[in-house]
């Protein structure tokens, strides 16, 4: 009986922990997609051309 109670308790703990991990993974995926969008936007802009060296 004690083994069954411990097993059910451990199972509930695993489900709660997995839910938190899944939520965290979702946040990381959202952050990654945002960063990729920002980097793509920045990379798509033409870079400022360096000024030519002065001939003194």
Secondary structure as UniProt FT lines:
FT   HELIX           2..44
//
